[in-house]
Amino acid sequence: MYTLTDKLLVVSISILFILIVILCVFSANLAAAWLTNKREERKRIKTEYMERIQKRADSDRETWSGWLDEKDKKIEEKDEEYNRLKVEYDELNRKYGRLMETFEASERVRLKLMKGE
């Protein structure tokens, strides 16, 4: 039969084995929790990075949009000025044409009068 010392040795080895199993399970759970936290932290960092990139892109887009709006306004102003100047130019040409017709008519009348004298 087993002596008391042998029985105590078997019990202590069994307890030690159970403690090692519990320690291994605890370590495995701890490692899994640590890996999960690391994964979530990497995901959070990536999300924050993507948000910063998106904010910067939005800011750049708004800046460019503002510049384009400003350029469009300037183009519209120049287009309006061009159309106004074109109307003035056409009117001046029309007046010049009338003036030349009047001048030519007056020259004809003057030549007639000079010949008739």
C-alpha positions in Angstrom: 0.0 0.0 0.0 0.9 3.6 -0.3 2.3 5.5 2.5 1.1 8.9 3.7 4.1 10.5 2.0 3.3 8.9 -1.3 -0.3 9.9 -1.1 0.7 13.5 -0.2 3.2 13.5 -3.2 0.4 12.3 -5.6 -2.0 14.9 -4.2 0.6 17.7 -4.4 1.5 16.7 -8.0 -2.2 16.7 -8.9 -2.7 20.1 -7.4 0.4 21.3 -9.1 -0.9 19.9 -12.4 -4.3 21.6 -11.9 -2.6 24.9 -11.0 -0.4 24.7 -14.2 -3.6 23.9 -16.3 -5.4 26.9 -14.7 -2.3 29.1 -15.2 -2.1 28.0 -18.9 -5.8 28.7 -19.5 -5.5 32.1 -17.7 -2.4 32.9 -19.7 -4.2 31.9 -23.0 -7.2 34.1 -22.1 -4.9 37.0 -21.1 -3.0 36.7 -24.4 -6.3 36.5 -26.4 -7.6 39.6 -24.6 -4.3 41.4 -25.2 -4.4 40.5 -28.9 -8.0 41.6 -29.1 -7.1 45.0 -27.5 -4.1 45.4 -29.9 -6.4 44.6 -32.9 -9.0 47.1 -31.7 -6.2 49.7 -31.0 -4.8 49.2 -34.5 -8.4 49.5 -35.9 -8.9 52.7 -33.9 -5.6 54.2 -35.1 -6.5 53.3 -38.7 -9.9 54.8 -38.3 -8.5 58.0 -36.8 -5.9 58.2 -39.6 -8.6 57.7 -42.3 -10.7 60.4 -40.6 -7.8 62.8 -40.6 -7.2 62.1 -44.3 -10.9 62.6 -45.0 -11.0 65.9 -43.1 -7.9 67.1 -45.0 -9.5 66.0 -48.3 -12.7 67.8 -47.4 -10.7 70.9 -46.4 -8.8 70.8 -49.7 -12.0 70.2 -51.6 -13.6 73.2 -50.0 -10.5 75.4 -50.6 -10.4 74.4 -54.3 -14.2 74.8 -54.6 -13.8 78.3 -53.2 -11.1 79.2 -55.6 -13.1 77.8 -58.5 -16.1 79.8 -57.4 -14.0 82.9 -57.3 -12.5 82.2 -60.7 -16.0 81.6 -62.1 -17.2 84.9 -60.7 -14.2 86.7 -62.3 -14.9 84.9 -65.6 -18.5 86.0 -65.5 -17.5 89.6 -64.7 -15.1 89.6 -67.6 -17.7 88.0 -69.9 -20.2 90.7 -68.9 -17.6 93.4 -69.4 -16.7 92.0 -72.8 -20.4 91.9 -73.8 -20.9 95.5 -72.6 -17.8 96.6 -74.6 -18.9 94.7 -77.6 -22.3 96.5 -77.5 -20.5 99.9 -77.1 -18.1 99.0 -80.0 -21.0 98.0 -82.3 -22.8 101.2 -81.4 -19.7 103.3 -82.1 -19.2 101.5 -85.4 -22.8 102.2 -86.3 -22.4 105.9 -85.4 -19.2 106.0 -87.3 -20.9 104.6 -90.3 -23.7 107.2 -90.1 -21.1 109.9 -89.6 -19.2 108.8 -92.7 -22.5 108.6 -94.7 -23.3 112.2 -93.5 -19.7 113.3 -94.4 -19.9 111.8 -97.8 -23.3 113.3 -98.4 -22.1 116.7 -97.3 -19.0 116.3 -99.6 -21.3 115.5 -102.5 -23.4 118.5 -101.7 -20.3 120.7 -101.3 -18.9 119.5 -104.7 -22.3 120.1 -106.3 -22.4 123.6 -104.9 -18.9 124.3 -106.0 -19.6 123.2 -109.5 -22.9 125.0 -109.6 -21.3 128.3 -108.7 
